[in-house]
Structure formats: C-alpha cells, structure tokens
Amino acid sequence: MTRVVAVSGSLRDGSYTKAALQYALDAAELAGVETELIDLAAVDLPLYDPDRPTAEAGDAEQLLARVRAADGVLLGAPVYHSSYSAAFRNFHDYCSFDEYEETVVGLLVAAGGGTIADTLTDMRTTVRGVHGWTLPTQVGLRNASSRFEERDGEPAPTRSGPTPSTRSSTTTCGPAPASSATASARTRGGPRSSSVSTTSPTGKAG
C-alpha cells in the first residue's frame, strides 16, 4: 500500500498548518493511501548539532526512519517573516538524501496574512537540496485564521469540514487545476497507482 507521511512544522497550539495537513491526509485515506502525521510540537527533537549522533538526539532517529519508509511526504509550515518556521528548519536539518531520494514531496504553508510565495520557494529549494521530487502544485493558505471554524485547541472532526465561503491559493510550477492540489507521481521504483486530490479547508476565524 502507498504510504504518505505529513510533517507539521508548527509548534502553535491549535495550529492551522496541522489542521490543513490533516485535511490532505483524510483525502489521501479516502483514496486508499496509508497515512501518518508527524507533529513536531509533540516530539523530542533538540536543536540540530552535526557533532551529536542522531541516536542521542531525542526522537530524531525514529522520525527519520518514518520519513524514509514513506512513498510520499507532505511538508507543512507556517509563514514566519516570509519564510518557514524554525521548527521545520530544525527537522529538515536532520534529513539527508537517505530520507528523500526519489520521494515525492508535497508542500503546504499557512499564512497569517497574504504572503505565501517566498515560503514555498524556500521549501522547494531545501527539498531539492536533499533530492526530493517536489510536486508542481503547492498549497498556500492566505489569512489562515479565516479558513477554519472557531475552536479551542485542536478542531474536532465534525467541526472541521469545509464550507463554500472561501478558498485557499495554490502556487503552480506547471499546469495544474486551480481548485485543488493534485498528487499523481512515481513512487520508488515505478509509477504510482493512485492519485490524491485535496480541496482547501474554509470557514470562520479561529
């Protein structure tokens, strides 16, 4: 079975990045994909130190193993100062070719305002540096607080469904539908048999 792992690079309680990633994983499961969410707010991952063995760096070793075992990886980060979060950068510093070689990678960012392009550009660049295959369509949520219903902490599944009031934005490096983020690409060693299409979460601010 195809396996997709999502990594939430936000440490914020009630993270919009994490909620949006969960939408994508839910859609993937409906398509018959096995999914897993790595929440960096819930793991022990010390600041990357190249002189420290990975086995001595909290949960780093097992997190890297989970990424290596995935056919596809979905990376999510909040937009901080027109780039990604320190939490995402720290996780990615642990990664190498071993984790991403010939792996399909989807990108998602959540912005408090309207700027998403620079963050996605930075993420594409750093994924290319570890030989990941970034999908040509990436998802950016502008004004993310207006995309979800009001909530305290994490949204319950019955309260997090999309409504038709607003839409997210997509950044495309090639032809792709404007209304969805569609993934259909090779897995390691051959063509992938399934595709994933996710629409954006919308609703009142939270």
C-alpha positions as CSV (number, residue, x, y, z in Angstrom):
1,M,0.0,0.0,0.0
2,T,1.2,3.5,-0.8
3,R,2.2,5.4,2.4
4,V,2.3,9.1,2.9
5,V,3.8,10.9,5.9
6,A,2.9,14.5,6.7
7,V,5.2,16.7,8.9
8,S,3.7,19.7,10.7
9,G,6.3,22.3,11.2
10,S,4.3,24.4,13.6
11,L,4.5,24.4,17.4
12,R,1.4,26.5,17.9
13,D,-1.5,25.2,19.9
14,G,-4.4,24.7,17.6
15,S,-2.1,25.0,14.6
16,Y,-3.7,25.9,11.2
17,T,-0.8,24.2,9.5
18,K,-1.5,20.9,11.3
19,A,-5.3,21.2,10.7
20,A,-4.7,21.7,6.9
21,L,-2.3,18.8,6.7
22,Q,-5.0,16.6,8.4
23,Y,-7.4,17.6,5.6
24,A,-4.9,16.4,3.0
25,L,-4.3,13.1,4.9
26,D,-8.0,12.5,5.2
27,A,-8.4,12.9,1.5
28,A,-5.5,10.5,0.9
29,E,-7.0,7.9,3.1
30,L,-10.2,8.1,1.1
31,A,-8.1,7.3,-1.9
32,G,-6.8,4.2,-0.2
33,V,-3.5,5.6,1.0
34,E,-1.9,4.7,4.4
35,T,-1.1,8.0,6.2
36,E,0.7,9.3,9.3
37,L,1.1,12.7,10.8
38,I,4.3,13.8,12.5
39,D,3.5,16.7,14.8
40,L,6.8,18.4,15.6
41,A,5.1,20.1,18.6
42,A,4.7,16.6,20.2
43,V,8.2,15.1,19.7
44,D,11.5,15.4,21.4
45,L,13.8,17.0,18.7
46,P,16.7,19.0,20.1
47,L,18.4,21.7,18.0
48,Y,20.4,20.0,15.3
49,D,24.1,19.5,16.1
50,P,26.2,17.8,13.5
51,D,28.6,16.7,16.2
52,R,25.9,14.8,18.1
53,P,25.0,11.2,17.0
54,T,21.4,11.0,15.7
55,A,20.8,8.1,18.1
56,E,21.4,10.6,21.0
57,A,19.1,13.3,19.6
58,G,15.8,12.5,21.2
59,D,13.2,11.2,18.7
60,A,15.3,12.1,15.7
61,E,16.3,8.5,14.7
62,Q,12.7,7.2,14.7
63,L,11.4,10.3,12.9
64,L,13.9,9.9,10.1
65,A,13.0,6.2,9.8
66,R,9.3,7.1,9.3
67,V,10.2,9.5,6.6
68,R,12.5,7.0,4.8
69,A,9.7,4.4,4.8
70,A,7.2,6.7,3.1
71,D,6.4,6.7,-0.6
72,G,5.4,10.4,-0.4
73,V,6.0,13.2,2.2
74,L,3.8,16.2,2.8
75,L,5.6,19.1,4.4
76,G,3.7,21.8,6.2
77,A,5.0,25.0,7.7
78,P,3.6,28.4,9.0
79,V,4.8,31.5,7.2
80,Y,7.2,33.4,9.5
81,H,8.8,36.5,8.2
82,S,8.3,35.4,4.6
83,S,9.9,32.1,5.2
84,Y,9.3,28.9,7.1
85,S,9.4,28.2,10.8
86,A,12.5,27.3,12.9
87,A,10.7,24.0,13.9
88,F,10.5,22.9,10.2
89,R,14.1,24.0,9.5
90,N,15.4,22.1,12.5
91,F,13.7,18.9,11.5
92,H,14.9,19.3,7.9
93,D,18.4,19.8,9.0
94,Y,18.4,16.2,10.4
95,C,17.3,14.9,6.9
96,S,19.5,13.9,4.0
97,F,19.4,12.1,0.7
98,D,18.6,8.9,2.6
99,E,15.2,10.3,3.6
100,Y,14.2,12.0,0.3
101,E,15.9,10.3,-2.6
102,E,13.3,9.5,-5.2
103,T,10.5,10.5,-2.8
104,V,7.5,12.6,-3.9
105,V,7.1,15.7,-1.7
106,G,4.0,17.9,-1.4
107,L,4.2,21.4,0.2
108,L,1.7,23.3,2.2
109,V,2.0,26.7,4.1
110,A,-0.3,28.6,6.3
111,A,0.0,32.4,6.5
112,G,-1.5,34.9,8.9
113,G,-1.6,37.4,6.0
114,G,-1.4,37.2,2.3
115,T,2.3,36.3,1.6
116,I,3.0,32.6,0.7
117,A,5.2,32.6,-2.4
118,D,8.6,33.2,-0.7
119,T,8.0,30.5,1.9
120,L,7.1,27.9,-0.8
121,T,10.1,28.9,-2.8
122,D,12.4,28.4,0.2
123,M,10.8,25.0,0.9
124,R,11.2,23.9,-2.8
125,T,14.8,24.9,-2.6
126,T,15.6,23.0,0.5
127,V,13.8,19.9,-0.6
128,R,15.7,20.0,-3.9
129,G,18.9,20.0,-1.8
130,V,18.1,16.5,-0.5
131,H,16.9,15.2,-3.9
132,G,13.2,15.2,-3.1
133,W,10.7,15.3,-6.0
134,T,8.5,18.3,-5.3
135,L,5.0,18.3,-6.8
136,P,4.5,21.2,-9.3
137,T,1.4,22.4,-7.4
138,Q,1.9,23.6,-3.8
139,V,-0.9,24.8,-1.4
140,G,-0.8,28.1,0.4
141,L,-3.5,29.3,2.9
142,R,-3.6,33.1,3.0
143,N,-5.3,34.6,6.1
144,A,-5.4,31.1,7.6
145,S,-7.3,32.2,10.7
146,S,-10.3,32.9,8.4
147,R,-10.3,29.4,7.0
148,F,-11.5,27.4,10.0
149,E,-14.4,27.5,12.4
150,E,-13.8,28.9,15.9
151,R,-12.3,26.3,18.2
152,D,-10.3,25.9,21.4
153,G,-7.2,23.8,20.7
154,E,-7.5,21.1,18.1
155,P,-10.7,21.0,15.9
156,A,-13.0,18.0,16.4
157,P,-13.5,16.1,13.1
158,T,-17.2,17.1,13.0
159,R,-16.3,20.8,13.3
160,S,-13.5,20.9,10.7
161,G,-15.4,20.3,7.5
162,P,-15.0,22.7,4.5
163,T,-17.6,25.3,3.7
164,P,-18.0,27.1,0.3
165,S,-17.3,30.6,1.7
166,T,-13.6,31.0,0.8
167,R,-10.8,29.2,-0.9
168,S,-7.1,28.7,-0.5
169,S,-4.5,29.6,-3.0
170,T,-2.2,27.3,-5.0
171,T,1.2,28.0,-6.4
172,T,2.0,26.1,-9.6
173,C,5.3,25.5,-11.3
174,G,3.5,23.8,-14.2
175,P,-0.1,23.1,-15.5
176,A,-2.4,22.1,-12.7
177,P,-6.1,22.7,-11.6
178,A,-6.5,25.9,-9.7
179,S,-9.1,24.5,-7.3
180,S,-7.2,21.6,-5.9
181,A,-3.8,20.3,-5.0
182,T,-3.4,17.1,-7.0
183,A,-0.7,14.5,-6.5
184,S,-0.1,11.8,-9.1
185,A,3.6,10.8,-9.3
186,R,6.1,8.0,-9.2
187,T,6.9,6.0,-6.1
188,R,10.2,4.4,-5.6
189,G,10.9,2.1,-8.5
190,G,7.8,2.7,-10.6
191,P,4.6,4.6,-11.3
192,R,2.2,5.3,-8.5
193,S,-1.2,3.6,-9.0
194,S,-3.3,6.2,-7.1
195,S,-3.7,9.9,-7.0
196,V,-4.7,12.3,-4.2
197,S,-6.8,15.5,-4.7
198,T,-7.4,17.8,-1.7
199,T,-9.5,20.9,-1.5
200,S,-8.9,23.7,1.0
201,P,-10.4,24.0,4.5
202,T,-12.6,27.1,4.9
203,G,-14.8,28.7,7.5
204,K,-14.8,31.3,10.3
205,A,-11.7,32.5,12.0
206,G,-10.3,30.6,15.0
